[in-house]
């Protein structure tokens, strides 16, 4: 489960960054605003994903003992 959680977390972050770049490329004029708003969203999402993976790892460790 842990490896799948990290893999899913990594894929979601990469997909979010790719979508952010694609949208910015489609709309060149508001791209600076998009990065100003989109980057914190991706960073917060990545932080929540890391927290989920850490909690999943902790739950797995406590169930084994």
N, C-alpha and C positions, 0 to 999 in steps of 0.2 A: 504494500500500500504506500509506503514512504516513497519509493522510487516513482510510482505513478503520480503521487501528489506533486513531487518536484517537477516531473515532466509536464504535467498539466499546467502547473504554475508558470513554468518557463514558456510554454507554448502560448498561453494567454497573454503574457507580457509582450512577447515578440509580435503576436497578432495585433495587439493594441497599438504598438509603435508603428507597425506597417500600415494600419488603418489611418493613424494620425498623419503619417507621411503622405499617403495617397490622397487624403482629403486636402492637405496643405498644397499638394501639387495641383489639384483640381481647381483650387481657388487661390491663386497666387497673391492677390491683393490683401485678403484678410489672414494670410498665413501666420503673420507675427502674433495676431490676436489668438489664433488657433493654438499655437505653441504655448502662449502665455496661459491659456486656460487648460489645454489638453495635457501638458506635461505634469502639472500637479495631480491631475486625475490619474494618470498612469502611475505616478510615484506612490500615491495613496493606495491605489489598487494593488501595486506590487507589495507594499507593506502589509496590507490585509492578507494577501496570498501567503506571504512568508509567515505571518502569524498562524494562519490555518495549518500550514505544513508543520510548524513547530508544535502546535497543539495535537495534531494527528500523531506526531512522533512520540509525544509525551504519553498520550492515551495508549499507544501500542506498547510502550515500554512498561507502563504500569500494569497492563493486562498480562504481560509475560511473567511478572514477578509475583 
